[in-house]
Amino acid sequence: MKKYNLIVLAGYSHWTVAVFAEKFHTTNNNGDSSGFYSFFDGNELVACYPIEKTIITGIEEMEE
């Protein structure tokens, strides 16, 4: 399990998010930044955030 530390941008503001998941992958449309990050715990989708509005600030390995 990993902890993904994110900053999500929204207009003139932003917020921080911690997502706990085993892995993530990106999905892009036509190779641009209009895709999204998908976070998974096993085969279960935990969270999705748009690539162009999300900054991954850190990834921490969690002890089980």
mmJSON file of the N, C-alpha and C atoms, coordinates in Angstrom:
{"data_MODEL":{"atom_site":{
"group_PDB":["ATOM","ATOM","ATOM","ATOM","ATOM","ATOM","ATOM","ATOM","ATOM","ATOM","ATOM","ATOM","ATOM","ATOM","ATOM","ATOM","ATOM","ATOM","ATOM","ATOM","ATOM","ATOM","ATOM","ATOM","ATOM","ATOM","ATOM","ATOM","ATOM","ATOM","ATOM","ATOM","ATOM","ATOM","ATOM","ATOM","ATOM","ATOM","ATOM","ATOM","ATOM","ATOM","ATOM","ATOM","ATOM","ATOM","ATOM","ATOM","ATOM","ATOM","ATOM","ATOM","ATOM","ATOM","ATOM","ATOM","ATOM","ATOM","ATOM","ATOM","ATOM","ATOM","ATOM","ATOM","ATOM","ATOM","ATOM","ATOM","ATOM","ATOM","ATOM","ATOM","ATOM","ATOM","ATOM","ATOM","ATOM","ATOM","ATOM","ATOM","ATOM","ATOM","ATOM","ATOM","ATOM","ATOM","ATOM","ATOM","ATOM","ATOM","ATOM","ATOM","ATOM","ATOM","ATOM","ATOM","ATOM","ATOM","ATOM","ATOM","ATOM","ATOM","ATOM","ATOM","ATOM","ATOM","ATOM","ATOM","ATOM","ATOM","ATOM","ATOM","ATOM","ATOM","ATOM","ATOM","ATOM","ATOM","ATOM","ATOM","ATOM","ATOM","ATOM","ATOM","ATOM","ATOM","ATOM","ATOM","ATOM","ATOM","ATOM","ATOM","ATOM","ATOM","ATOM","ATOM","ATOM","ATOM","ATOM","ATOM","ATOM","ATOM","ATOM","ATOM","ATOM","ATOM","ATOM","ATOM","ATOM","ATOM","ATOM","ATOM","ATOM","ATOM","ATOM","ATOM","ATOM","ATOM","ATOM","ATOM","ATOM","ATOM","ATOM","ATOM","ATOM","ATOM","ATOM","ATOM","ATOM","ATOM","ATOM","ATOM","ATOM","ATOM","ATOM","ATOM","ATOM","ATOM","ATOM","ATOM","ATOM","ATOM","ATOM","ATOM","ATOM","ATOM","ATOM","ATOM","ATOM","ATOM","ATOM","ATOM"],
"id":[1,2,3,4,5,6,7,8,9,10,11,12,13,14,15,16,17,18,19,20,21,22,23,24,25,26,27,28,29,30,31,32,33,34,35,36,37,38,39,40,41,42,43,44,45,46,47,48,49,50,51,52,53,54,55,56,57,58,59,60,61,62,63,64,65,66,67,68,69,70,71,72,73,74,75,76,77,78,79,80,81,82,83,84,85,86,87,88,89,90,91,92,93,94,95,96,97,98,99,100,101,102,103,104,105,106,107,108,109,110,111,112,113,114,115,116,117,118,119,120,121,122,123,124,125,126,127,128,129,130,131,132,133,134,135,136,137,138,139,140,141,142,143,144,145,146,147,148,149,150,151,152,153,154,155,156,157,158,159,160,161,162,163,164,165,166,167,168,169,170,171,172,173,174,175,176,177,178,179,180,181,182,183,184,185,186,187,188,189,190,191,192],
"type_symbol":["N","C","C","N","C","C","N","C","C","N","C","C","N","C","C","N","C","C","N","C","C","N","C","C","N","C","C","N","C","C","N","C","C","N","C","C","N","C","C","N","C","C","N","C","C","N","C","C","N","C","C","N","C","C","N","C","C","N","C","C","N","C","C","N","C","C","N","C","C","N","C","C","N","C","C","N","C","C","N","C","C","N","C","C","N","C","C","N","C","C","N","C","C","N","C","C","N","C","C","N","C","C","N","C","C","N","C","C","N","C","C","N","C","C","N","C","C","N","C","C","N","C","C","N","C","C","N","C","C","N","C","C","N","C","C","N","C","C","N","C","C","N","C","C","N","C","C","N","C","C","N","C","C","N","C","C","N","C","C","N","C","C","N","C","C","N","C","C","N","C","C","N","C","C","N","C","C","N","C","C","N","C","C","N","C","C","N","C","C","N","C","C"],
"label_atom_id":["N","CA","C","N","CA","C","N","CA","C","N","CA","C","N","CA","C","N","CA","C","N","CA","C","N","CA","C","N","CA","C","N","CA","C","N","CA","C","N","CA","C","N","CA","C","N","CA","C","N","CA","C","N","CA","C","N","CA","C","N","CA","C","N","CA","C","N","CA","C","N","CA","C","N","CA","C","N","CA","C","N","CA","C","N","CA","C","N","CA","C","N","CA","C","N","CA","C","N","CA","C","N","CA","C","N","CA","C","N","CA","C","N","CA","C","N","CA","C","N","CA","C","N","CA","C","N","CA","C","N","CA","C","N","CA","C","N","CA","C","N","CA","C","N","CA","C","N","CA","C","N","CA","C","N","CA","C","N","CA","C","N","CA","C","N","CA","C","N","CA","C","N","CA","C","N","CA","C","N","CA","C","N","CA","C","N","CA","C","N","CA","C","N","CA","C","N","CA","C","N","CA","C","N","CA","C","N","CA","C","N","CA","C","N","CA","C","N","CA","C","N","CA","C"],
"label_alt_id":[null,null,null,null,null,null,null,null,null,null,null,null,null,null,null,null,null,null,null,null,null,null,null,null,null,null,null,null,null,null,null,null,null,null,null,null,null,null,null,null,null,null,null,null,null,null,null,null,null,null,null,null,null,null,null,null,null,null,null,null,null,null,null,null,null,null,null,null,null,null,null,null,null,null,null,null,null,null,null,null,null,null,null,null,null,null,null,null,null,null,null,null,null,null,null,null,null,null,null,null,null,null,null,null,null,null,null,null,null,null,null,null,null,null,null,null,null,null,null,null,null,null,null,null,null,null,null,null,null,null,null,null,null,null,null,null,null,null,null,null,null,null,null,null,null,null,null,null,null,null,null,null,null,null,null,null,null,null,null,null,null,null,null,null,null,null,null,null,null,null,null,null,null,null,null,null,null,null,null,null,null,null,null,null,null,null,null,null,null,null,null,null],
"label_comp_id":["MET","MET","MET","LYS","LYS","LYS","LYS","LYS","LYS","TYR","TYR","TYR","ASN","ASN","ASN","LEU","LEU","LEU","ILE","ILE","ILE","VAL","VAL","VAL","LEU","LEU","LEU","ALA","ALA","ALA","GLY","GLY","GLY","TYR","TYR","TYR","SER","SER","SER","HIS","HIS","HIS","TRP","TRP","TRP","THR","THR","THR","VAL","VAL","VAL","ALA","ALA","ALA","VAL","VAL","VAL","PHE","PHE","PHE","ALA","ALA","ALA","GLU","GLU","GLU","LYS","LYS","LYS","PHE","PHE","PHE","HIS","HIS","HIS","THR","THR","THR","THR","THR","THR","ASN","ASN","ASN","ASN","ASN","ASN","ASN","ASN","ASN","GLY","GLY","GLY","ASP","ASP","ASP","SER","SER","SER","SER","SER","SER","GLY","GLY","GLY","PHE","PHE","PHE","TYR","TYR","TYR","SER","SER","SER","PHE","PHE","PHE","PHE","PHE","PHE","ASP","ASP","ASP","GLY","GLY","GLY","ASN","ASN","ASN","GLU","GLU","GLU","LEU","LEU","LEU","VAL","VAL","VAL","ALA","ALA","ALA","CYS","CYS","CYS","TYR","TYR","TYR","PRO","PRO","PRO","ILE","ILE","ILE","GLU","GLU","GLU","LYS","LYS","LYS","THR","THR","THR","ILE","ILE","ILE","ILE","ILE","ILE","THR","THR","THR","GLY","GLY","GLY","ILE","ILE","ILE","GLU","GLU","GLU","GLU","GLU","GLU","MET","MET","MET","GLU","GLU","GLU","GLU","GLU","GLU"],
"label_asym_id":["A","A","A","A","A","A","A","A","A","A","A","A","A","A","A","A","A","A","A","A","A","A","A","A","A","A","A","A","A","A","A","A","A","A","A","A","A","A","A","A","A","A","A","A","A","A","A","A","A","A","A","A","A","A","A","A","A","A","A","A","A","A","A","A","A","A","A","A","A","A","A","A","A","A","A","A","A","A","A","A","A","A","A","A","A","A","A","A","A","A","A","A","A","A","A","A","A","A","A","A","A","A","A","A","A","A","A","A","A","A","A","A","A","A","A","A","A","A","A","A","A","A","A","A","A","A","A","A","A","A","A","A","A","A","A","A","A","A","A","A","A","A","A","A","A","A","A","A","A","A","A","A","A","A","A","A","A","A","A","A","A","A","A","A","A","A","A","A","A","A","A","A","A","A","A","A","A","A","A","A","A","A","A","A","A","A","A","A","A","A","A","A"],
"label_entity_id":["1","1","1","1","1","1","1","1","1","1","1","1","1","1","1","1","1","1","1","1","1","1","1","1","1","1","1","1","1","1","1","1","1","1","1","1","1","1","1","1","1","1","1","1","1","1","1","1","1","1","1","1","1","1","1","1","1","1","1","1","1","1","1","1","1","1","1","1","1","1","1","1","1","1","1","1","1","1","1","1","1","1","1","1","1","1","1","1","1","1","1","1","1","1","1","1","1","1","1","1","1","1","1","1","1","1","1","1","1","1","1","1","1","1","1","1","1","1","1","1","1","1","1","1","1","1","1","1","1","1","1","1","1","1","1","1","1","1","1","1","1","1","1","1","1","1","1","1","1","1","1","1","1","1","1","1","1","1","1","1","1","1","1","1","1","1","1","1","1","1","1","1","1","1","1","1","1","1","1","1","1","1","1","1","1","1","1","1","1","1","1","1"],
"label_seq_id":[1,1,1,2,2,2,3,3,3,4,4,4,5,5,5,6,6,6,7,7,7,8,8,8,9,9,9,10,10,10,11,11,11,12,12,12,13,13,13,14,14,14,15,15,15,16,16,16,17,17,17,18,18,18,19,19,19,20,20,20,21,21,21,22,22,22,23,23,23,24,24,24,25,25,25,26,26,26,27,27,27,28,28,28,29,29,29,30,30,30,31,31,31,32,32,32,33,33,33,34,34,34,35,35,35,36,36,36,37,37,37,38,38,38,39,39,39,40,40,40,41,41,41,42,42,42,43,43,43,44,44,44,45,45,45,46,46,46,47,47,47,48,48,48,49,49,49,50,50,50,51,51,51,52,52,52,53,53,53,54,54,54,55,55,55,56,56,56,57,57,57,58,58,58,59,59,59,60,60,60,61,61,61,62,62,62,63,63,63,64,64,64],
"pdbx_PDB_ins_code":[null,null,null,null,null,null,null,null,null,null,null,null,null,null,null,null,null,null,null,null,null,null,null,null,null,null,null,null,null,null,null,null,null,null,null,null,null,null,null,null,null,null,null,null,null,null,null,null,null,null,null,null,null,null,null,null,null,null,null,null,null,null,null,null,null,null,null,null,null,null,null,null,null,null,null,null,null,null,null,null,null,null,null,null,null,null,null,null,null,null,null,null,null,null,null,null,null,null,null,null,null,null,null,null,null,null,null,null,null,null,null,null,null,null,null,null,null,null,null,null,null,null,null,null,null,null,null,null,null,null,null,null,null,null,null,null,null,null,null,null,null,null,null,null,null,null,null,null,null,null,null,null,null,null,null,null,null,null,null,null,null,null,null,null,null,null,null,null,null,null,null,null,null,null,null,null,null,null,null,null,null,null,null,null,null,null,null,null,null,null,null,null],
"Cartn_x":[0.85,0.0,0.895,0.477,1.221,0.293,0.906,0.179,0.635,-0.291,-0.012,-0.466,0.469,0.159,-0.063,-1.217,-1.607,-1.982,-1.822,-2.425,-3.36,-4.62,-5.62,-5.968,-5.827,-6.068,-7.51,-8.116,-9.494,-9.655,-9.574,-9.691,-8.568,-8.933,-7.937,-7.578,-8.086,-7.781,-7.22,-6.87,-6.371,-6.606,-6.499,-6.559,-5.611,-5.237,-4.342,-5.165,-4.706,-5.402,-4.366,-4.702,-3.89,-4.728,-4.21,-4.904,-4.1,-4.763,-4.128,-4.523,-3.535,-3.795,-2.54,-2.717,-1.577,-0.831,-1.572,-0.94,-1.787,-1.195,-1.954,-1.468,-2.294,-1.866,-2.552,-2.02,-2.571,-3.305,-4.324,-5.056,-5.09,-4.531,-4.477,-5.324,-5.816,-6.546,-5.646,-5.301,-4.483,-3.111,-2.587,-1.238,-1.106,-2.202,-2.096,-2.367,-2.474,-2.644,-4.108,-5.025,-6.442,-6.94,-6.049,-6.434,-6.58,-6.439,-6.604,-5.707,-5.45,-4.761,-5.83,-5.668,-6.571,-5.796,-6.328,-5.691,-6.482,-5.767,-6.413,-5.891,-6.802,-6.466,-6.898,-5.932,-6.264,-6.914,-8.088,-8.828,-9.882,-9.987,-11.0,-10.479,-11.23,-10.882,-11.119,-10.085,-10.169,-10.463,-9.788,-9.947,-9.452,-9.965,-9.51,-9.385,-8.329,-8.117,-7.588,-7.997,-7.509,-6.02,-5.268,-3.83,-3.5,-4.214,-3.872,-4.198,-4.925,-5.292,-4.703,-3.8,-3.289,-1.768,-1.19,0.256,0.504,1.274,1.667,2.924,2.814,3.934,4.783,4.25,5.033,4.333,5.131,4.625,5.374,4.623,5.219,4.803,5.758,5.468,4.952,3.775,3.173,3.443,3.695,3.871,2.506,2.399,1.101,1.022],
"Cartn_y":[-1.172,0.0,1.234,2.242,3.498,4.66,5.729,6.968,7.972,8.435,9.421,10.783,11.714,13.07,13.941,14.566,15.337,16.756,17.656,18.989,19.051,19.373,19.464,20.938,21.424,22.825,23.021,24.115,24.424,25.937,26.465,27.912,28.629,29.522,30.282,29.634,28.449,27.77,26.373,25.691,24.328,23.628,22.317,21.572,20.397,19.887,18.737,17.479,16.385,15.106,14.016,13.056,11.851,10.679,9.943,8.782,7.539,6.56,5.302,4.257,3.759,2.81,1.985,0.843,-0.002,0.533,1.118,1.579,2.656,3.317,4.267,4.174,4.628,4.743,5.948,6.365,7.527,7.087,7.846,7.647,8.989,9.041,10.287,10.168,11.299,11.375,12.005,11.261,11.769,12.257,11.715,12.064,13.421,14.124,15.42,15.254,16.361,16.303,16.324,16.007,16.058,14.759,13.855,12.584,12.681,11.534,11.506,10.458,10.662,9.676,8.785,7.472,6.516,5.771,5.751,5.083,3.83,2.712,1.417,0.723,0.037,-0.881,-2.251,-3.024,-4.268,-3.911,-4.445,-4.098,-3.03,-2.541,-1.554,-0.13,0.664,2.07,2.839,3.552,4.309,5.783,6.346,7.774,8.08,9.168,9.689,11.197,11.735,13.18,13.563,14.727,15.154,15.496,15.043,15.276,16.77,17.529,18.954,19.778,19.209,19.926,19.285,18.308,17.546,17.488,17.731,17.629,16.54,15.526,14.492,14.995,15.325,15.904,14.86,13.659,12.616,11.277,10.229,8.857,8.186,7.699,7.052,5.592,4.722,3.3,3.116,2.499,2.295,0.864,0.699,-0.628,-1.245,-2.53,-3.2,-3.923],
"Cartn_z":[0.0,0.0,0.0,-0.749,-0.822,-0.493,-0.034,0.225,-0.828,-1.641,-2.682,-2.177,-2.049,-1.611,-2.847,-2.918,-4.098,-3.728,-4.695,-4.655,-5.852,-5.587,-6.643,-6.824,-8.055,-8.376,-8.827,-8.361,-8.742,-8.824,-10.031,-10.2,-9.492,-8.562,-7.81,-6.483,-6.224,-4.972,-5.249,-4.178,-4.272,-2.943,-2.94,-1.701,-1.77,-0.596,-0.54,-0.267,-0.832,-0.71,-0.476,0.379,0.546,0.056,-0.922,-1.468,-1.098,-0.496,-0.129,-1.163,-1.895,-2.979,-3.239,-3.896,-4.26,-5.468,-6.422,-7.655,-8.304,-9.301,-10.113,-11.545,-12.453,-13.842,-14.463,-15.593,-16.278,-17.54,-17.864,-19.106,-19.807,-21.009,-21.782,-23.028,-23.472,-24.732,-25.775,-26.8,-27.907,-27.454,-26.369,-25.931,-25.277,-24.987,-24.317,-22.824,-22.097,-20.645,-20.222,-21.125,-20.773,-20.139,-19.791,-19.198,-17.695,-17.031,-15.591,-14.953,-13.642,-12.821,-12.2,-12.29,-11.661,-10.582,-9.357,-8.231,-7.884,-7.694,-7.481,-6.227,-5.536,-4.454,-4.94,-5.417,-6.109,-7.437,-7.704,-8.921,-8.685,-7.444,-7.097,-7.306,-8.034,-8.247,-6.957,-6.478,-5.234,-5.514,-6.527,-6.826,-8.229,-8.808,-10.108,-10.003,-10.596,-10.631,-12.009,-12.533,-13.855,-13.807,-14.802,-14.851,-14.853,-15.66,-15.796,-14.554,-13.588,-12.362,-11.11,-11.281,-10.137,-10.149,-8.977,-8.783,-7.753,-8.112,-7.155,-6.46,-5.172,-4.439,-3.735,-3.551,-2.892,-2.92,-2.859,-2.77,-1.635,-0.644,0.517,0.559,0.824,1.003,2.427,2.579,3.885,4.344,5.642,6.211,6.441,6.169,6.345,7.644],
"occupancy":[1.0,1.0,1.0,1.0,1.0,1.0,1.0,1.0,1.0,1.0,1.0,1.0,1.0,1.0,1.0,1.0,1.0,1.0,1.0,1.0,1.0,1.0,1.0,1.0,1.0,1.0,1.0,1.0,1.0,1.0,1.0,1.0,1.0,1.0,1.0,1.0,1.0,1.0,1.0,1.0,1.0,1.0,1.0,1.0,1.0,1.0,1.0,1.0,1.0,1.0,1.0,1.0,1.0,1.0,1.0,1.0,1.0,1.0,1.0,1.0,1.0,1.0,1.0,1.0,1.0,1.0,1.0,1.0,1.0,1.0,1.0,1.0,1.0,1.0,1.0,1.0,1.0,1.0,1.0,1.0,1.0,1.0,1.0,1.0,1.0,1.0,1.0,1.0,1.0,1.0,1.0,1.0,1.0,1.0,1.0,1.0,1.0,1.0,1.0,1.0,1.0,1.0,1.0,1.0,1.0,1.0,1.0,1.0,1.0,1.0,1.0,1.0,1.0,1.0,1.0,1.0,1.0,1.0,1.0,1.0,1.0,1.0,1.0,1.0,1.0,1.0,1.0,1.0,1.0,1.0,1.0,1.0,1.0,1.0,1.0,1.0,1.0,1.0,1.0,1.0,1.0,1.0,1.0,1.0,1.0,1.0,1.0,1.0,1.0,1.0,1.0,1.0,1.0,1.0,1.0,1.0,1.0,1.0,1.0,1.0,1.0,1.0,1.0,1.0,1.0,1.0,1.0,1.0,1.0,1.0,1.0,1.0,1.0,1.0,1.0,1.0,1.0,1.0,1.0,1.0,1.0,1.0,1.0,1.0,1.0,1.0,1.0,1.0,1.0,1.0,1.0,1.0],
"B_iso_or_equiv":[0.0,0.0,0.0,0.0,0.0,0.0,0.0,0.0,0.0,0.0,0.0,0.0,0.0,0.0,0.0,0.0,0.0,0.0,0.0,0.0,0.0,0.0,0.0,0.0,0.0,0.0,0.0,0.0,0.0,0.0,0.0,0.0,0.0,0.0,0.0,0.0,0.0,0.0,0.0,0.0,0.0,0.0,0.0,0.0,0.0,0.0,0.0,0.0,0.0,0.0,0.0,0.0,0.0,0.0,0.0,0.0,0.0,0.0,0.0,0.0,0.0,0.0,0.0,0.0,0.0,0.0,0.0,0.0,0.0,0.0,0.0,0.0,0.0,0.0,0.0,0.0,0.0,0.0,0.0,0.0,0.0,0.0,0.0,0.0,0.0,0.0,0.0,0.0,0.0,0.0,0.0,0.0,0.0,0.0,0.0,0.0,0.0,0.0,0.0,0.0,0.0,0.0,0.0,0.0,0.0,0.0,0.0,0.0,0.0,0.0,0.0,0.0,0.0,0.0,0.0,0.0,0.0,0.0,0.0,0.0,0.0,0.0,0.0,0.0,0.0,0.0,0.0,0.0,0.0,0.0,0.0,0.0,0.0,0.0,0.0,0.0,0.0,0.0,0.0,0.0,0.0,0.0,0.0,0.0,0.0,0.0,0.0,0.0,0.0,0.0,0.0,0.0,0.0,0.0,0.0,0.0,0.0,0.0,0.0,0.0,0.0,0.0,0.0,0.0,0.0,0.0,0.0,0.0,0.0,0.0,0.0,0.0,0.0,0.0,0.0,0.0,0.0,0.0,0.0,0.0,0.0,0.0,0.0,0.0,0.0,0.0,0.0,0.0,0.0,0.0,0.0,0.0],
"pdbx_formal_charge":[null,null,null,null,null,null,null,null,null,null,null,null,null,null,null,null,null,null,null,null,null,null,null,null,null,null,null,null,null,null,null,null,null,null,null,null,null,null,null,null,null,null,null,null,null,null,null,null,null,null,null,null,null,null,null,null,null,null,null,null,null,null,null,null,null,null,null,null,null,null,null,null,null,null,null,null,null,null,null,null,null,null,null,null,null,null,null,null,null,null,null,null,null,null,null,null,null,null,null,null,null,null,null,null,null,null,null,null,null,null,null,null,null,null,null,null,null,null,null,null,null,null,null,null,null,null,null,null,null,null,null,null,null,null,null,null,null,null,null,null,null,null,null,null,null,null,null,null,null,null,null,null,null,null,null,null,null,null,null,null,null,null,null,null,null,null,null,null,null,null,null,null,null,null,null,null,null,null,null,null,null,null,null,null,null,null,null,null,null,null,null,null],
"auth_seq_id":[1,1,1,2,2,2,3,3,3,4,4,4,5,5,5,6,6,6,7,7,7,8,8,8,9,9,9,10,10,10,11,11,11,12,12,12,13,13,13,14,14,14,15,15,15,16,16,16,17,17,17,18,18,18,19,19,19,20,20,20,21,21,21,22,22,22,23,23,23,24,24,24,25,25,25,26,26,26,27,27,27,28,28,28,29,29,29,30,30,30,31,31,31,32,32,32,33,33,33,34,34,34,35,35,35,36,36,36,37,37,37,38,38,38,39,39,39,40,40,40,41,41,41,42,42,42,43,43,43,44,44,44,45,45,45,46,46,46,47,47,47,48,48,48,49,49,49,50,50,50,51,51,51,52,52,52,53,53,53,54,54,54,55,55,55,56,56,56,57,57,57,58,58,58,59,59,59,60,60,60,61,61,61,62,62,62,63,63,63,64,64,64],
"auth_comp_id":["MET","MET","MET","LYS","LYS","LYS","LYS","LYS","LYS","TYR","TYR","TYR","ASN","ASN","ASN","LEU","LEU","LEU","ILE","ILE","ILE","VAL","VAL","VAL","LEU","LEU","LEU","ALA","ALA","ALA","GLY","GLY","GLY","TYR","TYR","TYR","SER","SER","SER","HIS","HIS","HIS","TRP","TRP","TRP","THR","THR","THR","VAL","VAL","VAL","ALA","ALA","ALA","VAL","VAL","VAL","PHE","PHE","PHE","ALA","ALA","ALA","GLU","GLU","GLU","LYS","LYS","LYS","PHE","PHE","PHE","HIS","HIS","HIS","THR","THR","THR","THR","THR","THR","ASN","ASN","ASN","ASN","ASN","ASN","ASN","ASN","ASN","GLY","GLY","GLY","ASP","ASP","ASP","SER","SER","SER","SER","SER","SER","GLY","GLY","GLY","PHE","PHE","PHE","TYR","TYR","TYR","SER","SER","SER","PHE","PHE","PHE","PHE","PHE","PHE","ASP","ASP","ASP","GLY","GLY","GLY","ASN","ASN","ASN","GLU","GLU","GLU","LEU","LEU","LEU","VAL","VAL","VAL","ALA","ALA","ALA","CYS","CYS","CYS","TYR","TYR","TYR","PRO","PRO","PRO","ILE","ILE","ILE","GLU","GLU","GLU","LYS","LYS","LYS","THR","THR","THR","ILE","ILE","ILE","ILE","ILE","ILE","THR","THR","THR","GLY","GLY","GLY","ILE","ILE","ILE","GLU","GLU","GLU","GLU","GLU","GLU","MET","MET","MET","GLU","GLU","GLU","GLU","GLU","GLU"],
"auth_asym_id":["A","A","A","A","A","A","A","A","A","A","A","A","A","A","A","A","A","A","A","A","A","A","A","A","A","A","A","A","A","A","A","A","A","A","A","A","A","A","A","A","A","A","A","A","A","A","A","A","A","A","A","A","A","A","A","A","A","A","A","A","A","A","A","A","A","A","A","A","A","A","A","A","A","A","A","A","A","A","A","A","A","A","A","A","A","A","A","A","A","A","A","A","A","A","A","A","A","A","A","A","A","A","A","A","A","A","A","A","A","A","A","A","A","A","A","A","A","A","A","A","A","A","A","A","A","A","A","A","A","A","A","A","A","A","A","A","A","A","A","A","A","A","A","A","A","A","A","A","A","A","A","A","A","A","A","A","A","A","A","A","A","A","A","A","A","A","A","A","A","A","A","A","A","A","A","A","A","A","A","A","A","A","A","A","A","A","A","A","A","A","A","A"],
"auth_atom_id":["N","CA","C","N","CA","C","N","CA","C","N","CA","C","N","CA","C","N","CA","C","N","CA","C","N","CA","C","N","CA","C","N","CA","C","N","CA","C","N","CA","C","N","CA","C","N","CA","C","N","CA","C","N","CA","C","N","CA","C","N","CA","C","N","CA","C","N","CA","C","N","CA","C","N","CA","C","N","CA","C","N","CA","C","N","CA","C","N","CA","C","N","CA","C","N","CA","C","N","CA","C","N","CA","C","N","CA","C","N","CA","C","N","CA","C","N","CA","C","N","CA","C","N","CA","C","N","CA","C","N","CA","C","N","CA","C","N","CA","C","N","CA","C","N","CA","C","N","CA","C","N","CA","C","N","CA","C","N","CA","C","N","CA","C","N","CA","C","N","CA","C","N","CA","C","N","CA","C","N","CA","C","N","CA","C","N","CA","C","N","CA","C","N","CA","C","N","CA","C","N","CA","C","N","CA","C","N","CA","C","N","CA","C","N","CA","C","N","CA","C","N","CA","C"],
"pdbx_PDB_model_num":[1,1,1,1,1,1,1,1,1,1,1,1,1,1,1,1,1,1,1,1,1,1,1,1,1,1,1,1,1,1,1,1,1,1,1,1,1,1,1,1,1,1,1,1,1,1,1,1,1,1,1,1,1,1,1,1,1,1,1,1,1,1,1,1,1,1,1,1,1,1,1,1,1,1,1,1,1,1,1,1,1,1,1,1,1,1,1,1,1,1,1,1,1,1,1,1,1,1,1,1,1,1,1,1,1,1,1,1,1,1,1,1,1,1,1,1,1,1,1,1,1,1,1,1,1,1,1,1,1,1,1,1,1,1,1,1,1,1,1,1,1,1,1,1,1,1,1,1,1,1,1,1,1,1,1,1,1,1,1,1,1,1,1,1,1,1,1,1,1,1,1,1,1,1,1,1,1,1,1,1,1,1,1,1,1,1,1,1,1,1,1,1]
}}}
